[in-house]
Amino acid sequence: MRQETHSWDDVRVTAEIVSAGVGQTGLSPTVTVQRIDTGEYLNNGGTLWVPGGPAPTNPMVEVDATDLPGLYEFDVPLARLTEVGAGGPGFFVAIVETTQPVREYVKIETEVSATAELSAAAVTDVVNGVWDEDLVSHSGPPATKAGQLVQDIASLPDANDVADQVWEEDLSEHSGTGGSTAEALAAAGTVDAATIAGEVWSTDLATYAIVVGSTAEALDNISAGASPAQIAEAVWDTLKASHVDTDTFGGAMQVILGMVQGNHRIKNPTYDAEGRLLTATLAAYATPADADADSPLSEFNVTCTYDVDGNLETLLSKE
């Protein structure tokens, strides 16, 4: 039995099959892998560890039949190695090739690599040590020293300081570069409000893509215009229900129509001793449905007076 040492997370089983000094190609050797700690075997396919009886096998792969004839290998899946862990005692391996015949046993011990020995906690300690180091101990020449560079960065102004300096800079010192922001700002500073307004109102709307809801769209609609006949037709064709606001001509028209069409009601009447009407409320409705619901469009106070003979003298109706 030969013995090998592998990194715990990289176990590769190899076999050299040579006959009369010539590497044998096209063979189908198999490998059986057993955990020393539990006695379990790697199943066929390498997906889990299983009890033996009979011990499962996995096919080995020919590395390079042309340049490395006779060399075969099998990699134990990392997921299975992780299940064993870095502290495992290793593996027993049996390599079999029946046509030669070949039967070889290998004990593979595992170890933790030098880089793996540096734990995550140790790495954190190193990083914290670097960043927590006093910069005063690492400043001064040469200027390329990391500590000095960090010192220089720490002394730089913050974003607010930079922004303040940019906006408070005298434009006269930065107006000579063609196409620069400073040039544009310097030029803008010479244009008064009247000039800007004139330019806006004189601009041809056809040169701009009309954005829905924009002022340009509204102006474009106005410029398209409408004839008096179209305006009048639009006014008279508007639905009555769209114009019921109090103190508008549409609302007044609805009241008139309510009175004429009979959509009105006398409410809260009072009478004198002879049964003559003295006061009442006259309600006008936009629609019969509004009348049924007693949802008046407008209400009027009615007052009646009579002469000495009991005849109606005045009837006053007002809002």
Buried (B, 14 or more C-beta within 10 A) or exposed (E): EEEBEBBBBEBEBBBEBEEEEEBBBEBEBBBBBBBBEEEBBBBEEBEEBEEEEEEBBBEBEBEEBEEBBBBBBBBBBEEBBEBBEBEBEBBBBBBBBEEEEBEBEBBBBBEEEEEEEEEEEEEEEEEEEEEEEEEEEBBEEEEEEEBBEBBEEEEEEEEEEEEEEEEEEEBEEBBEEEEEEBBEBBEEEEEEEEEEEEEEEEEEEEEEEBEEEEEBBEBBEEEEEEEEEEEEEEEEEEEEEEBBEEEEEBBBBBBEBBBEEEBBBEEEEEEEEEEEBEEBBBBBBBBEEBBEEEEBBBBBEBBBEBEEEEEEEEEEEEE
